[in-house]
Amino acid sequence: MSSEGIRVRIFDMEHGLKEYEDVKTIRIISKDYNLLIMKDYLSVIGEIVGSVDIKGDNVDLSFKQIRAFYMNSKNVFNLMIEE
């Protein structure tokens, strides 16, 4: 696990598992809530129907209009995207 930021693991059926290190922020936006996850954020698990933005020095990803499940624990963020 990286000490500089969050490790992000993204899984979908098309691309399989991809991992990113040293992520600074993860923005989750849905119709019901809006989360900004940063290093040492509390553990959280949920379902998203909306968008997810992942930002870091070496990564800039956006997933728009997705349905997915997510979990953040001990600076590891997992995103499982449904087809």
Number of C-alpha atoms within 10 A of each C-alpha: 11 11 10 12 18 27 21 19 17 16 16 14 10 8 8 9 12 10 11 16 19 20 24 18 17 21 15 19 18 16 9 8 9 12 11 13 20 16 18 13 13 11 13 11 13 10 14 21 16 18 18 22 15 19 15 16 9 10 12 11 11 12 13 12 13 15 17 19 15 17 15 21 14 13 23 20 22 18 21 18 18 11 9
